[in-house]
């Protein structure tokens, strides 16, 4: 059966290793597939940084208030020009009808209007009080009523290929911005004042302005001012101008913003890639090392350290190293524990098998009875050994799950001493308790496990004490430590064994004790419990002034709550 178990273990171990290798290959393939040129984390950092920059860019490119201020200034300038033109026309381009009313003279008004508009080059029209077009700055009147319409030609296209690409890109970006929502500017062949809202209002005696867009989506600003003579409205001057100057000013600001954005974008991308690499690269190394620990825990003993990083990744590397060291120590302890368990269980099993084989051949009932007593002792020893091994193996898991609480160590010790004093199971042996006056003695931990440590020390002290010996239990304070001591009057601890007695399965029992009563795990379990509670346990011999051993003393220290 042992052979079959070993073969099964080897097969399962091989299968586990192969499965671990397959999982490792799969995880490595998945990670390699996700890396690419930029890692997912780097891409996220890049997207977040660029998105914030893009939102800021959209807000700056809108420039709504800046454009409105420019339009308001342009409207005021056109209104001033219109008032000047209206005053001049009211003084020099009027005539008197037969009925005595005043009217505008088209020929004189056209000539004056052309001269007035020459410095500004703004499109200016004059409507009479009946809403008819009297003069237009773009129309030249010749002999016999002939007229010529003057229009400006667009500038020659001298742009380069790069400039054209830039213009198309700029127009596309600006096209994403909210539109003006203005009405379309249209000119009929037979223009009248009713075609323009601001002109109709000016004929009613009130200056007015309006904004429109032409077919090329360019802004057109129109301002109408009434022409008055002796407070009588005889016409309206309509000054119109496209928003090229305004759009060029806004375009200039937007180009400056785009230039700054391009530089900021480049810096953001570089910094994002750098930031991502400083985070992702060490994380990849840590992940690869952790994967090696997972696939070969007995061979990998360390994780890459980043001593120069005073950040969370450095802390993570240090914690992973500490975790790996603890894991390695735990694996070593498990291997050592398994070997010790196999060795300790082999002795009673060997004795048990010999006794069973011998009992089958004996005819003498007395000898068979003695062998049955040996078998019973071996079974009892195995039972105790298995119970202690089970307790030791699940100790760490229980301590990690149980919640810690504040415990009065003085109360626990006093209760344990009273139980042993009144039980009467120690014969003539006595027990005393001494408390110092520098309390409190509150510690944090698992009360049941702390009681187990103290109970084990007191029981050991009774087992090594002589028939009329005294076990002394004390509690006190040493700065921030609560110190409990248990002293006996026994033979003491053999030289060189002050540390060995805390090893697993160490056996140094009194001669009067029956063999196999203890498994040798008690002090080892006690040290394990005390260590988990951030405490210390040690042993020493009590001696007199001449160096004679008077007994053993066990000292347990727990941090004060």
C-alpha positions in Angstrom: 0.0 0.0 0.0 2.9 2.4 0.8 4.3 1.8 -2.6 1.0 2.5 -4.3 0.6 5.7 -2.2 4.1 6.9 -3.2 3.4 6.2 -6.9 0.1 8.1 -6.6 1.8 11.0 -5.0 4.4 11.1 -7.7 1.9 10.9 -10.4 -0.3 13.6 -8.8 2.8 15.8 -8.3 3.8 15.4 -11.9 0.3 16.2 -13.1 0.2 19.2 -10.8 3.5 20.4 -12.2 2.4 19.9 -15.8 -0.9 21.7 -15.1 1.1 24.6 -13.5 3.3 24.7 -16.6 0.3 24.9 -18.9 -1.3 27.6 -16.8 1.9 29.5 -16.7 2.2 29.3 -20.5 -1.4 30.4 -21.0 -1.0 33.4 -18.6 2.3 34.4 -20.3 0.6 34.2 -23.7 -2.3 36.3 -22.5 0.1 38.9 -21.0 2.2 39.0 -24.2 -1.0 39.5 -26.3 -2.0 42.5 -24.1 1.4 44.2 -24.2 1.7 45.4 -27.9 3.4 48.7 -28.4 1.6 50.3 -25.5 0.3 48.4 -22.4 -3.4 48.8 -21.5 -2.4 50.8 -18.4 -0.3 53.2 -20.5 -3.1 53.6 -23.0 -5.5 54.4 -20.2 -3.2 57.1 -18.8 -2.7 58.5 -22.3 -6.4 58.6 -23.0 -7.2 60.4 -19.7 -4.5 63.0 -20.2 -5.3 63.7 -23.8 -9.1 63.8 -23.1 -8.6 66.5 -20.4 -6.4 68.4 -22.9 -9.0 68.1 -25.7 -11.8 69.3 -23.4 -9.7 72.4 -22.6 -9.0 72.9 -26.3 -12.6 72.8 -27.2 -13.5 75.4 -24.7 -10.7 77.7 -25.8 -11.4 77.3 -29.5 -15.0 78.3 -29.0 -14.1 82.0 -28.2 -17.7 83.0 -28.2 -17.4 86.0 -25.9 -14.2 87.2 -27.7 -16.0 87.1 -31.1 -19.0 88.9 -29.7 -16.9 91.7 -28.3 -15.2 92.1 -31.8 -18.7 92.2 -33.4 -19.9 94.8 -31.0 -16.9 97.0 -31.7 -17.5 96.6 -35.5 -21.2 97.4 -35.1 -20.3 100.6 -33.2 -17.8 101.6 -35.8 -20.2 101.0 -38.7 -22.9 103.0 -36.8 -20.5 105.9 -36.4 -19.7 105.8 -40.1 -23.4 105.6 -41.0 -24.2 108.7 -38.8 -21.4 110.6 -40.6 -22.7 109.6 -44.0 -26.3 110.4 -43.0 -25.3 113.9 -41.8 -23.4 114.6 -45.0 -26.2 113.4 -47.3 -28.8 115.3 -45.4 -26.9 118.5 -46.0 -25.8 118.0 -49.6 -28.0 115.5 -51.4 -31.5 116.7 -50.9 -34.0 118.6 -53.1 -37.4 120.3 -52.6 -40.5 119.1 -54.4 -43.2 121.4 -55.8 -45.3 120.8 -52.7 -42.5 121.9 -50.5 -41.5 118.5 -49.2 -37.8 117.3 -49.0 -36.5 114.4 -51.0 -33.1 112.8 -51.8 -31.5 113.5 -55.2 -30.2 110.2 -56.6 -27.4 111.5 -58.8 -26.0 113.9 -56.2 -26.4 111.2 -53.5 -24.6 108.5 -55.6 -21.6 110.8 -56.3 -21.3 111.9 -52.6 -21.7 108.3 -51.4 -18.9 107.0 -53.6 -16.6 109.7 -52.3 -17.6 109.2 -48.6 -17.1 105.4 -48.8 -13.7 105.5 -50.6 -11.6 105.6 -47.3 -13.5 102.8 -45.7 -14.4 100.7 -48.7 -17.5 99.5 -46.9 -20.6 98.6 -48.9 -23.1 101.5 -48.5 -26.6 101.9 -49.8 -29.0 104.8 -49.6 -32.8 104.2 -49.5 -35.4 107.0 -49.7 -38.3 107.5 -47.5 -40.4 105.3 -49.7 -38.0 102.4 -49.4 -36.5 102.6 -52.9 -32.8 102.2 -53.5 -31.4 105.6 -54.4 -27.6 105.0 -54.4 -25.2 102.1 -54.0 -21.5 102.5 -53.5 -20.8 99.5 -55.9 -22.8 101.2 -58.7 -21.3 103.8 -61.0 -23.9 106.0 -63.0 -22.8 107.1 -66.4 -24.3 109.2 -69.1 -27.9 108.6 -70.1 -28.7 106.6 -67.0 -26.1 103.8 -67.7 -24.6 102.1 -64.6 -21.7 99.9 -63.8 -21.6 97.5 -60.9 -18.2 97.3 -59.2 -17.3 94.1 -57.3 -14.1 92.9 -55.6 -12.3 89.9 -57.0 -11.1 87.2 -54.5 -7.3 87.2 -53.8 -5.2 84.8 -55.9 -4.7 81.4 -54.4 -1.0 81.3 -53.5 -1.2 78.8 -50.8 1.2 75.8 -50.5 0.3 72.2 -50.1 1.0 72.2 -46.4 -1.0 75.4 -46.0 -4.0 73.9 -47.8 -3.8 70.8 -45.6 -3.6 73.1 -42.5 -6.6 75.2 -43.7 -8.7 72.1 -44.4 -7.8 70.7 -40.9 -8.6 74.0 -39.3 -11.9 74.3 -41.1 -12.8 70.8 -40.1 -12.0 71.4 -36.4 -13.9 74.7 -36.4 -16.8 72.9 -38.1 -17.2 70.8 -35.0 -17.9 73.9 -32.9 -21.5 75.2 -32.4 -22.7 77.3 -35.4 -23.9 80.9 -35.2 -27.5 80.1 -36.3 -27.8 83.4 -38.2 -30.2 84.0 -41.2 -28.9 84.0 -44.8 -27.8 87.3 -46.4 -29.5 87.7 -49.8 -29.6 90.5 -52.4 -32.5 90.8 -54.8 -32.1 92.4 -58.2 -34.6 95.1 -57.2 -33.6 95.9 -53.6 -36.0 97.6 -51.3 -35.9 98.7 -47.7 -38.3 96.0 -46.7 -35.7 93.4 -47.6 -33.6 94.4 -44.7 -35.1 94.6 -41.2 -32.6 97.2 -39.9 -33.3 99.5 -42.9 -37.0 99.4 -42.2 -36.4 100.3 -38.6 -34.1 103.1 -39.6 -36.8 104.6 -41.9 -38.9 104.8 -38.7 -36.3 107.0 -37.2 -34.3 104.5 -35.1 -30.7 103.2 -35.9 -30.6 99.4 -36.1 -28.2 96.6 -36.8 -28.4 92.9 -37.9 -26.1 89.9 -38.3 -26.3 87.5 -41.2 -24.2 84.9 -43.0 -23.6 84.6 -46.7 -23.6 81.5 -48.8 -19.9 80.8 -47.9 -20.9 81.0 -44.2 -19.1 84.3 -43.7 -20.4 86.8 -41.3 -22.1 89.9 -42.7 -22.7 92.9 -40.4 -25.4 95.4 -41.4 -26.1 98.8 -39.8 -28.8 101.3 -40.9 -29.0 104.9 -39.8 -31.8 107.3 -40.6 -31.1 110.4 -42.8 -33.0 113.3 -41.2 -33.5 116.9 -42.2 -35.1 119.1 -39.6 -36.2 115.9 -37.8 -37.9 114.6 -40.9 -36.7 111.1 -42.0 -36.0 111.5 -45.8 -34.1 108.2 -46.1 -31.8 105.6 -44.6 -28.1 104.8 -45.0 -27.3 101.1 -45.0 -23.7 100.2 -44.3 -22.7 96.5 -44.6 -19.4 94.8 -44.1 -18.3 91.2 -44.1 -16.7 89.8 -41.0 -13.4 88.9 -42.6 -11.5 91.0 -40.1 -13.2 89.5 -37.2 -12.8 86.0 -38.5 -9.1 86.6 -39.2 -8.7 87.8 -35.6 -10.5 84.8 -34.2 -8.5 82.5 -36.6 -5.3 84.0 -35.4 -6.1 83.4 -31.8 -7.3 79.9 -32.6 -4.1 79.1 -34.5 -2.1 80.3 -31.5 -4.2 78.0 -29.3 -3.8 75.1 -31.7 0.0 75.6 -31.8 0.2 75.6 -28.0 -2.1 72.6 -28.0 0.1 70.7 -30.4 3.1 71.3 -28.2 1.2 70.4 -25.0 -0.1 67.3 -26.8 3.4 66.2 -27.7 4.6 66.8 -24.1 1.5 65.0 -22.7 2.0 62.0 -24.9 5.7 61.7 -24.0 5.0 62.2 -20.3 2.1 59.7 -20.4 4.3 57.1 -22.1 7.1 57.8 -19.6 4.7 57.6 -16.7 3.1 54.5 -18.0 6.5 52.8 -18.5 7.7 53.7 -15.0 4.6 52.0 -13.7 4.1 49.2 -16.1 7.7 48.0 -16.5 8.3 47.3 -12.8 4.8 45.8 -12.5 5.6 43.4 -15.4 8.8 42.4 -13.6 6.9 41.8 -10.4 4.2 39.8 -12.2 6.8 37.7 -14.0 8.6 37.0 -10.7 5.3 36.2 -8.9 4.4 33.8 -11.7 7.8 32.1 -11.3 7.1 31.8 -7.5 3.7 30.3 -8.4 5.1 27.8 -10.9 8.3 26.9 -8.9 7.8 28.0 -5.3 10.7 26.0 -4.0 13.2 27.5 -6.4 12.5 31.2 -6.5 13.4 32.9 -3.2 13.2 36.6 -4.1 11.3 39.2 -6.0 13.0 42.1 -7.8 13.7 45.0 -5.4 13.3 48.7 -6.3 15.2 50.3 -3.5 15.4 53.7 -5.2 11.6 54.0 -5.6 10.1 55.8 -2.6 6.5 55.1 -3.9 3.8 52.5 -3.8 5.6 50.3 -6.3 8.6 50.2 -4.1 6.4 49.3 -1.2 4.7 46.6 -3.2 8.1 45.1 -4.2 9.2 45.1 -0.5 5.9 43.5 0.6 6.1 40.9 -2.2 9.6 40.1 -1.1 8.5 39.8 2.5 5.6 37.6 1.4 7.9 35.4 -0.7 10.4 35.0 2.2 7.5 34.1 4.5 6.2 31.6 1.9 9.6 30.1 1.5 10.0 29.8 5.2 6.5 28.3 5.4 7.3 25.7 2.7 10.6 24.8 4.5 8.7 24.5 7.7 6.1 22.3 6.1 8.8 20.0 4.6 10.6 19.8 7.9 7.4 19.2 9.8 6.4 16.5 7.4 9.7 14.8 7.9 9.5 15.1 11.7 6.0 13.7 11.7 7.0 10.7 9.6 9.9 10.1 11.9 7.9 10.4 15.1 5.1 8.2 13.9 7.4 5.6 12.6 8.7 4.7 16.1 5.3 3.8 17.7 4.2 2.1 14.4 7.3 -0.1 14.5 6.8 -1.0 18.1 3.1 -1.6 17.4 3.9 -3.9 14.5 6.5 -5.9 16.4 4.1 -6.3 19.3 1.3 -7.5 17.1 3.5 -10.0 15.2 5.0 -11.3 18.5 1.6 -11.6 20.2 0.3 -13.9 17.3 3.1 -16.4 18.0 2.9 -16.5 21.8 0.9 -19.1 23.7 1.5 -17.7 27.2 -1.5 -15.5 28.2 0.6 -13.4 30.6 3.0 -12.5 27.9 0.2 -11.8 25.5 -1.4 -9.5 28.2 1.9 -7.6 28.6 2.1 -7.2 24.8 -1.5 -6.0 24.7 -0.5 -3.3 27.2 2.3 -2.2 25.0 0.0 -2.1 22.0 -2.5 0.0 24.0 0.3 2.4 25.1 1.5 2.7 21.4 -2.1 3.4 20.2 -2.5 6.0 23.0 0.7 7.6 22.0 -0.3 7.7 18.3 -3.6 9.2 19.2 -2.0 11.9 21.3 0.6 12.5 18.6 -2.0 12.8 15.8 -4.1 15.2 18.0 -1.1 17.4 18.7 0.0 17.3 15.0 -3.5 18.3 13.9 -3.6 21.1 16.4 -0.2 22.4 15.3 -1.0 22.2 11.5 -4.2 24.2 11.8 -2.9 26.7 14.3 -1.8 29.4 11.8 -5.1 29.2 9.9 -7.2 29.5 13.1 -5.1 32.4 14.4 -5.5 34.2 11.0 -9.3 33.8 11.0 -10.0 34.5 14.7 -10.6 38.1 15.7 -8.3 39.6 18.4 -9.7 41.1 21.5 -8.3 42.8 24.6 -7.6 40.3 27.4 -6.6 40.9 31.0 -3.6 38.6 31.4 -3.7 39.0 35.2 -7.2 37.7 35.3 -6.3 34.7 33.2 -3.3 33.7 35.3 -5.2 34.1 38.5 -8.0 31.8 37.2 -5.5 29.2 36.0 -3.7 29.1 39.3 -6.9 28.8 41.2 -8.0 25.9 39.0 -4.7 24.0 39.6 -4.8 24.8 43.3 -8.3 23.4 43.8 -8.1 20.4 41.4 -6.0 18.2 43.7 -4.5 16.4 40.7 -0.9 17.3 41.5 -0.6 15.5 44.9 1.5 17.4 47.4 2.8 19.9 44.8 1.8 23.5 45.5 1.2 26.5 43.3 1.4 30.2 44.1 0.6 33.4 42.3 2.3 36.7 42.7 1.2 40.0 41.1 3.2 43.2 40.8 1.5 46.5 41.4 2.5 48.2 38.2 -0.6 47.2 36.1 -2.6 47.2 33.9 -1.8 43.9 32.2 -4.1 44.1 29.1 -2.9 42.4 25.9 -4.6 42.0 22.5 -5.0 38.5 21.1 -6.9 35.2 21.0 -7.8 34.5 24.6 -8.2 30.7 24.1 -4.7 30.4 22.6 -3.1 32.5 25.2 -4.7 30.3 27.9 -3.3 27.3 26.0 0.3 28.7 26.3 0.0 29.5 30.0 -1.7 26.1 30.7 1.0 24.2 29.0 3.8 26.0 30.9 2.0 25.4 34.3 1.4 21.7 33.4 5.1 21.3 32.4 6.2 22.9 35.7 4.1 20.5 37.7 5.4 17.5 35.8 9.1 18.4 36.5 8.6 19.5 40.1 9.3 17.1 43.0 6.5 15.6 45.1 6.5 18.5 47.5 7.7 21.2 45.1 6.3 24.7 44.5 5.3 26.2 41.2 5.5 30.0 41.3 3.5 32.0 38.7 4.2 35.8 38.5 3.0 38.7 36.3 4.5 42.1 35.9 5.4 44.9 33.5 8.6 45.7 31.7 8.0 49.1 30.1 5.6 48.3 27.2 5.6 44.5 27.8 3.4 42.4 30.0 5.7 39.6 31.4 4.4 36.3 32.8 6.8 33.8 34.4 6.4 30.2 35.5 9.0 28.7 37.8 9.4 25.2 39.1 11.8 23.4 41.5 12.7 20.6 39.2 16.1 19.5 37.8 16.2 22.4 35.3 17.0 22.4 31.6 20.0 20.5 30.4 22.9 22.6 29.3 22.7 23.6 25.6 19.0 22.8 25.4 17.5 26.2 26.3 16.5 26.7 22.7 16.2 23.1 21.6 13.3 22.5 24.0 11.1 24.7 21.7 11.9 22.4 18.7 9.2 20.1 17.4 9.1 16.6 19.0 11.9 17.5 21.4 11.6 15.0 24.3 13.2 15.6 27.7 10.8 14.2 30.2 11.2 13.3 33.9 12.0 9.6 34.7 8.7 9.3 36.7 6.6 10.1 33.7 5.3 7.3 31.5 6.8 7.1 28.0 4.6 8.6 25.3 2.5 10.7 27.6 3.6 13.9 25.7 4.2 14.3 22.0 7.0 16.9 22.3 4.9 19.6 20.4 3.7 21.5 23.4 6.5 24.1 23.7 6.8 24.3 19.9 3.1 25.2 19.7 3.4 27.7 22.5 6.2 29.5 20.8 4.2 29.6 17.6 1.2 31.1 19.4 3.3 33.7 21.2 5.1 34.7 18.0 1.8 35.2 16.2 0.8 37.6 19.0 4.1 39.6 18.4 5.5 38.3 21.7 8.5 36.3 22.8 9.0 33.2 24.9 12.3 32.0 26.4 13.5 29.6 29.1 16.3 29.8 31.6 17.6 28.0 34.7 17.1 29.3 38.2 20.4 29.2 40.2 21.6 30.2 43.6 24.6 32.3 44.5 26.9 29.3 44.0 25.5 28.5 40.5 23.5 25.5 41.7 20.4 24.9 39.6 17.2 25.4 41.6 14.7 24.8 38.8 13.5 26.1 35.4 11.9 29.4 34.6 9.8 30.2 31.5 9.3 33.8 30.6 6.5 35.0 28.2 6.3 38.5 27.0 3.2 40.1 25.2 3.1 43.7 24.0 0.9 45.9 26.2 -2.4 46.9 24.6 
